[in-house]
């Protein structure tokens, strides 16, 4: 995917509106993880000779962590090494005055865009371009930069509404993510995809794409995803585990997945054994001896051994979703050992969300070629779906902005 980047525009001395994604876990008003903040620093440092205004969101209406971005500005200030101003409004007269008073090299963070009721409406770029936020802000800026890869699958106002009315490019984070994830498909050699976690619907999207298009040589299933496919294979995983599968299955069709399992059985790898929580103790049980009485919390030791030998043989290894409840030290083994195996592949990619957290927790992040900052956007990319925010930028660059700059 060829996208316009900061290389294609002159931004020195200009007023630049940048959409970032610094949505973070917050407990008792404390931001617990600054990974996403850190991922935007290259873009912001590159724009140090511009007047930069940031748009961002935190959580969504109705959630406990749906809050202002004051603390986010403080975190950004510390990471950037210079003051990031903050205004608790988005497009009021006061906010506009603050934007207009910025000097070259200064950065201003506006309020949580999801405080604006029209932000999350599903509209086209052209429809969003007519909303109050875009109309109030568009004439103050010379350029719009989308650096919020983890939100690029959302058709929200702050992501696509400015593109029809402002020259628009992607930032360094988006550029890096797209290049790294594109390599998964473009690299030559044998490819393995390890799909785990609890979000069965997400895993199935990737599984269907990489199997039906002949991209994957093997697809290894772990976590609740594996438990679902074990059920389809006729394994009795017990009521407690069946209930967990039902809670996380979404709209996945059993009939369709049975067909996939039948057609690609030689390419799909399922666990040979599982680790269960038996009265607070980890017990590894071969599937043929599993009576379904206990909750499955990890893949078993025999499966871990098999995968530790198998995964490093591949040229490209992509992992999304943990193998078990890695937050519990009794059940970290599957996830940690598989990640170590993934790191040994010639090209290793880790999806966003929980598996990215696990990679950092085990100190394996420096061994990976790419760790995505995105959950949903990464899944959609690997599923072969187009990301609306990027498609809009590409479209308008070709038909509108490229010839004017």
N, C-alpha and C positions, 0 to 999 in steps of 0.2 A: 504494500500500500504506500504510494508516494504522496506524502503530505507536505504542504508548505510549512516551513519552520522559521525560527528566528534568523536563519541564514538568508532568508529571502526578503527581509525587510530592514529598513533603517529605523532604529528605535532611539538612538542617542538624542537626548534633549526632548523627546516626545512624551506625551501623556499616554500611558499604557494601562489598560484594564486587563487584569489577569485573573482568570478563574482557577482557583486551587482547590484541592480537597484535603482539608486538615481535620476532617471528622474523626474524632478520637474517643476511646473509652474514658468516661469520667465518673469518678466516685467521690462523693462529698466535695464537689467543686474542684477536685484535683484531676488533672490530665495524666493518665497512667502510661500512655505510649506515645512517643513523639516521632515514630518512624515516618509517618506521612509528612510531617512538618519537614523533616530532614531531606526527604526526597525532592522537595521543591527548591531547596537552597541553590543548586546549580543555576536554575532559571532566574531566580531573584538576584543572584550575584552578577549574572550576565547583564541584567537590566539596571545595574547600579548608576548608569549615566542617564537614566530616564526618570520620569515622575511616575511612580507605580502605585496603582490602587488595586486592592485585592477583594475579590468576591469569594465567599466560602459559605458552607453550611455546617451545622452541627445537629445531628440526629433528625428527628421529625416531630411534628405536633403530636402531643399525647404521650410522648416518652419522657422518662424521668431526667434524661440527659439532654433534653431540648432546651438549650440555654444560650446566653449571649456569647460573643466571641472575645470578651475582654481578656480572659486568661490565655486564649490562643495568641493574641497579639504579644503578650509577655513572653510566651514560649518562642515565637518567631524572632522576637528581638534578641533573645539570648543566643539562638542558633545562628542568626544572621550577623551578629556582632554590631548591630546598629539599631537605633530605636525604630520600632514599627508602631506608628500612631494608630489609634482606634477611635472610631466614632460609632455610637450606638444607634445609628440610623442608616438607611440605605440610599434613599434618593430625595430626602427632605431638603429644604433650602439650606439648612445648617450643614448637612452632609455635602451638598454641592459647593458651599463656600469653603469647606475644609479641603475638598479636592482641588479647587481652583487656587488655593493658597500654597499648595505643595511646591517645593523647590526641587530642582534636579537632584537625584540621589535619595530623595525621601520616599518612604513607603507608608501607605495608609490602608488599614483593614476596615472594611465596612461591616455593618451588622449582619448577622445570620440571615442569608437570603431566604430561608424558609419561614422567616417571620412574615414575609410578603405572601399574601394569600394566593397570588396567581403563579408563583414560582413553579409549583409541582403539577400544574395543569398539563395534560397531554395535548399539546398543540404542535402545529408545524412551526418551522423557524419563522416563516413569514407572519404567522398569527402572533407568535410571541414578540416579534419585532414591533408590534403595535401597542404592547402593554406599557403601563405607566413607567415601570422601572427602566425599560430600554429607552423609551422616548425622553425621559428626564435626563439620562446619563449620556446618551450617544454623542451629543455634540461637544462634550468636554474632552473626548478622547481621540487620539490619532490611530490607535491600534487595539485590537482585542487578541489576547493570547489564552488559549485553552491549555492548561497544564494539569487538568483534573482527570487523569486517566481512569481512576476508579469510579468516576461518575459518568464516563463518556457514553454509556449505554442508555442514559436517561434523557428524554426529550424535554428538559426543563428550560425555563426562560433564561436563566443565567448561563446556560451552556450553549444554547443554540439561537437565542433571541437577538444577540448582538451581531451575529455573522452576516445577515443581509444588509446591515447598516454601517458596519465598520470593517476595514481590512482586517482579516483574521488568519492567524497561524497557530500552530501548536508549540508548546514549550518543550524544554529539554527532557522532562520526565515522560511526557506522552511520546516523544520521538524515540526515547530509549526503550520504552515498553513495547511499542509497535515493532521496532527492529528486532528486539529479543524474542518476542512471541512469533513473529513471522519466520524467524530462523528455524523454529520447530518444524514448520512445513517445508521450508526450502532446503534445509541441510540434507545431504545424501547420507546413506547408511541405514542401519536398522534402528527402529524406534520403538520404545516402550512407554506406555502411559500407565501410571499407577493412580487409580482413582479410589478415594476413600471418603471418610467423614460421614456425616449424617444426611447431607442433602442429596437424596437419591436422584431427584429430578435433574439437578445440575450435572451429576456424574453421567447420567444417561445421555444427556445432550452431547457431551464430549465423546462418549463411547460410540454413539451412532455415527457421528461425523468421521472419527478416525478409522472406524472399521469399514463403513460402507464406501468410503473414498480410498481405501487401501493405504492409508497413511501409517497406521500402526501395524507393527509386526506382532506385538503382544499387548494386551490390556490386562493389567493385574488389578483385581478388586480387593479392597480391604474395608474395614469399618462396617457401618450399618449398610452401606452399599453392597458389600460382599454378603452380608446376612440375607439381604433381599434376594440376591441371585442364588444363594444356597437354598432358600425356600423354594424358588422356582425349579431348582434341580431335584427337589423331592426330599431335601434334608429337613427333619423336624427340629427346628431351633427352639421350640418351647414358646409358651404363651407370652412370657415377659419380653422376649426378643421379638416375637411377632408383633406385639403392640408397639414397640419402638419403631419397627419398620413401617407399620401403618401410619403412625404419626408423622413420618418423614417422607412418605412416598409421593405426595403431591398428586399430579395428574398422570403419572406413569401408567401405561397400559400393560397388564400382565401378559396379555396375548401377544402384543408386539415384542415384548422382551423375551418371551419364550421362543419366538421366531428368531430373534437376534442370537440368543443363546444356542439354538439348534444350528443355525447357519455358520456361526463363527466360534463354535466350541473349541476348535483347535487353537484359537488365538486368545481366548479368555481364560485367565488363570484365577482360580478360586482357592481359598485357604484349605489346607489339609487338616488343620487342627485350630482350636480356639483357646483363648485364656479367659476363664470365668472368675467371678468374684464369689468364692465359696466361704461364707461366714467371715468376710474380711481378709481372706487369704487368696492370692493368685494361684489358680490351678490350671495347668495346661492339659487339654483333653482332646484326643483324636476324634474327628467327627463321627466315626463309626461307634464310638463309646459315649458320645454326648447324649444325655437324656433330656436336655432342654430345661432343667430345673433352675439353672442359675443364669444370671445376666452375663452376656458376652461383652468383655471390655477391651479385648485386644486380639490380634491374631496369635496363634500358638507358636511355640518354640521351633517346631519342625518346619512350619511355614516360613518363619523368620530366617532360618538357616538356608532354606531353598532359595528364597528371594535375594538374600545377601550374596549368593553365588551367581544368580541369574542376571540381575539388573546391571552390574558393571560390564556385561558382555555387549551392551547396546551402545550405539553411537550417540543417540539422543534419548534422554530420560526426562520425562515430565511427570511431576507428582502434584496432585491436588487432593487435599483432604487427608487427615491423619488416619493411622491404622487402628487407633483405639483411643481410650480416655487418657491421653498423654499427660494431662494435668495431675493425674494420680501416679505417684512414683512407682506403684506396683505394676502399672500398665503402660509405662513409657517405652518398653523395650521394642515393640513392633515398629512404632513410629521412628524412634531414634536410629535403629539399625537399618531400616529402609532408606532413611535420609542419608546415612553414611554410604549406602550402596549407590544411591542416585548421584552423589558427589563424585563417584568414580567414573561415571559415564563421560564420554568425550564432550558432550554438551548437556548441561543440567539446568532444568527450569523448575522452579517452585512456584506454585500458585499463591494467591493472596489468602488473607483470612487466617484461620487456625493453623494451617500447615506452615505458613510464613512465621507465625509466632513460635511454633515448635522448633523451626530451624534455628531461629535466633536463641531460643531457650537452651538448646543443646550445643550452642557455640559452633554451628556448622555453616553459618551464613557466608563466611568468607570463602568457603570451599565451593559454593555454587556459582554457576555462570550468571544466573539471573533469578532474583526473587521478586515476584510481582507485588506491587502495592495494592492491587485490586482483587476483589473477590468476584462479584458479578460480571464486571467488564472482562476480566481475564477468562472466565468460564465461557462467555459469549464469543470471545475471540477464538478460543480453542474449539468451540462448537461450530465455527464457520459462519457465525452470524455477523452482520455488519453493525458497527457501533454508530448510532445516529449522529452523535456530536461530531465525529470525525468525517462522516459522509457529507454532512452539511458544509463543513469547512472546505473539504476537497472540491465540492460542487461549486461553491461561490468563488473559490480562488480561481478556478478555471474559467468561469463565465463572467466574473465581475472584477476581482481585485488584482489579479495577475497583470492585466494590461494597463491598469491605472497607476501602478507603483513603479 
